[in-house]
Amino acid sequence: MMPRLYVFSAVAALALPLAGQTAKLTVDANNVIRTIDDRLYGTNLTMWDSTFAAQETASLLSVLQPGALRIPGGSLSDDYDWQTNKRISDKPNWTWAVDIAQFAKFVEAQGTEAYVTVNYGSGTPEQAAAWVSYYNGDPSNNRALGTDAKNRDWKTVGFWAALRGAAPLSTDDGYNFLRISHPAPFGFRYWEVGNECYGTTWEYDEHGVAGTGLLGAKNDPYTYAGEFKRFYDQMLAVDSSIKIGAVGTLGENEWGIGANRVTNPRTGISYTSWMPVMLSRLKVLGVTPHFLIEHYYAQNPPQENDATLLQRPSDIAMYARNIRQMLKDYLGDAAAANVETVMTELNSVSSAPGKQTANLVNALFCADSYGTLAETEFNSCLWWALHNSAETGNNNSSSLYGWRMFGCYDIIAGNNFPNTPTHTPLPVYYAFKLLTHWGRGGDRTVTTTSDSTLLSCHAAKLADGRLALLVVNKSPTADISAQISVANFVPGSASATVWSYGKPNDAQNSANPDLSQSTISNVSASFSYTFPSYSASVIELAAAVATPVVSSQPSSQVVAPGGTATMTVTATGAGPLSYQWFKDGVALAGQTASVLTLTNVQTGDAGSYTVVVTNSLGSTTSSAATLTIATPDNLGRLTNLSARAVAGKDSKTLIIGLIISGDNGTKELLARGVGPTLGAAPYNVPGTLADPSLVLFSIGGVEMDRNDNWGGAAAVTDLMTRTGAFAFTSTSSKDAALPLKLAPGAYTVHVNTATEASGVALAEFYDATSTFTSATPRLMNLSARAQVGTDADVLIVGFILGGSTSRTVLIRGVGPTLANAPYNVAGVLANPRMELYRSAVPQNELLQTNDDWGTSSDLAEIQSAMNAVHAFALPADSKDSVIIATLPPGAYTAVIAGVNRTTGVALAEVYLVP
């Protein structure tokens, strides 16, 4: 549960300003340290929590806005059989109060990420892979997990996933607690292999113990590294999207069993300790963990000291630097760069918690630690724990501050706490609540200094433009006056809100045990404030009032004669804002909106366009955007459109819509329905459609042409050569293809099969036109409606831009809107997420992502483009995804999947914006 850590850094001499002197705090709002990760704040849930199911537990925790929760319970994770909810060591053979299904539903309801600690000490890779299968697996996946070293058959991925989706049986077969009628995967991403596996005196470990089936040695970093690779490989084989973490220590010469000496290649010093041996062995095995797990307990009992504890947060930055250096030393710079660091346990004392843990000083330590963590590379920190238990027989010395005469690791009191009702928030709870007013995920920490070791300061630039200062006074008796100087930030108001938690709030029978809120009115770039003794405070400075700032510049574009050019600017600043567009430095009459639209453009419209944005404080000029009028033969155009998804018989048909623009003439195309060739080298796509057929319909539903097996047709072979389409495996492959000549208009193509088996299929259209004039018909739109699954079964649309000029493309992934009238589609993908990639070697380049389209920074441009292409409207608050991008010639792919690995019907659309 908790590591026995030895902390070697000495506490600095405590400096307190002399009487009449003032502490100096400085903030540089321009010197950004990092962006805070959404997972920074969180806590541990425990399998023995008897209050877990109470509504008060969920309600109180949600107030703290956690970003991550860890399960199932510290050190006991290494003695845990998740499929029975019992201990493996059988000491005693009880059933825990909370099982993995209850954990999962709780985490899902809180809307957080999950860290799942699998059993390394007495478990097996197969057991861990089955747990991944239960949380994230597909019921149709028949991959066998194998029989483990303890002779347990872990069945298939689909067996455990199907349990998750099933309803309880009338007669319990022992698995009813896992049957929760939850067909959709939970999609939990972060998995730890073991807890504190170095812990020789407290961590359960059966490796090398006769009769257990587990080889190697107990608490041995060499054994751990070898087993980590087996866990890593088998868990990723179930779900390749998860991240797997390895257990680390804070120091280079900590723990280990004295075997397998290795040498640090940078310093030349040799060690047998945990980190050097484990990391060196992992490098030899060719496996790099996705993240490294650290735990920090600042003191060991019974040496708790309030002044010492309150200086410990400064050690966290040192540990972060040391850990990064060890990763580089033993894995090499390239591999180390791919390993993130997280702290999945944090508290003030390693064991036998005394009164310090339950009183105000621990809350101050908590607030200051998180302020420090947000300035390091730690992406997540999970407090130990939400609920644990109260202990009355440990260090309750009168030298420690506080009136509660018990110790606990809890954020919220559980059952049987002395003189404390169940569900009472403890001081650490209010530290977390205070931090909800400071930096959260997406906010940015900036540099601060303090000339007093009794006054720590942390600052965050919030997403809404405010600046929040977190200040902790570590003196038990002295109120400290501070002069606060803020550089590169002009407060938008002389007033500021102050949130605080301190001695009056924590006093026994306090009239206000919650946070205090007040207002100060002397705020400027330099102002003073007095921080009460033993307190944590957040001062929220209003967003600066300033001249307009252009956050999204107008983009250059190439438009054919007679087309429409649309340029958009997005700006922020004190309103109201006014706009004036210019061409080559000359104001354009009547063009005074944030969007400039030019219709029927001609050669004379080519030039350089800027916009001046003005408010009462001044003006800002945008970057210049160039409008080029293209000739028909060089204008960027769609030369290929494709969609990849699961297809099958009847209702599982993959339906593709196609629009060809123009007034006359015909468009020569190659249409293909690819299945078997996708499954062959070099593509090796699993589960492809064995025998696709291809059917072309007019927009009125009249069948125009069809093909089942392409059979090496000469016309198809010629078109594949002319368009550069990849070759089929052979003339006898069961892929389908049609040579087409189509007039401008709308068409649909169905890809399906006559058999009952469904599989992944690719529908493609290649433009075979060799020369273009202004009258040549063009591909303008592709749409694909399909069932979106996970992994290889997501919906993928591809397109190639030919010509020599960039073009603007609108891509939509529509799910929830399909459920509305007049579409009324059942089983839609409730929350699609889209990623746009440029095809590149050695790997594709991610260009943009979008989850909820209404939050896009290009919203005005998107709405204008949707109107221009006559796309059906999307509600502003819908969770559909949309990307707009101006792209140079090349190949591109858009991937549409469900947030948290959800599934359902979605519509993918690609539009060439005129």
Salt bridges, closest charged atoms under 4 A:
ASP37 OD1 - ARG39 NE 2.96
ASP49 OD2 - HIS387 ND1 2.76
GLU56 OE1 - HIS423 NE2 3.81
ASP79 OD2 - ARG87 NE 3.01
GLU108 OE2 - HIS182 NE2 2.93
GLU113 OE2 - ARG189 NH2 2.39
GLU126 OE2 - ARG230 NH2 3.85
ASP148 OD2 - ARG152 NE 2.98
ASP173 OD1 - ARG179 NH1 2.79
GLU192 OE1 - ARG70 NE 2.94
GLU196 OE2 - HIS295 ND1 2.53
ASP205 OD1 - HIS207 ND1 2.62
GLU206 OE1 - LYS150 NZ 2.61
GLU227 OE1 - ARG230 NH1 2.98
ASP233 OD2 - LYS229 NZ 2.77
ASP239 OD1 - ARG901 NH1 3.28
ASP315 OD2 - ARG312 NH1 3.65
ASP329 OD1 - ARG266 NE 2.81
GLU340 OE2 - ARG39 NH1 2.87
GLU345 OE2 - ARG70 NH1 2.82
GLU345 OE1 - HIS295 ND1 3.72
ASP368 OD1 - HIS458 NE2 2.66
ASP368 OD2 - LYS474 NZ 2.91
GLU375 OE2 - HIS458 ND1 2.78
GLU377 OE1 - ARG324 NH2 2.49
ASP464 OD2 - ARG466 NE 2.81
ASP506 OD1 - ARG404 NH1 2.77
ASP514 OD2 - LYS433 NZ 2.87
GLU540 OE2 - HIS437 ND1 3.68
GLU540 OE1 - ARG466 NH1 3.41
ASP584 OD2 - LYS583 NZ 3.17
GLU668 OE1 - ARG722 NH2 3.01
GLU703 OE2 - ARG706 NE 2.75
ASP718 OD2 - ARG722 NH1 3.21
GLU756 OE2 - LYS649 NZ 2.98
GLU764 OE1 - ARG672 NE 2.88
ASP767 OD2 - LYS667 NZ 2.83
ASP791 OD1 - ARG901 NH1 3.16
GLU835 OE2 - ARG833 NH1 2.67
GLU845 OE1 - ARG838 NH1 2.79
ASP852 OD2 - LYS879 NZ 3.52
GLU909 OE1 - ARG812 NE 2.71
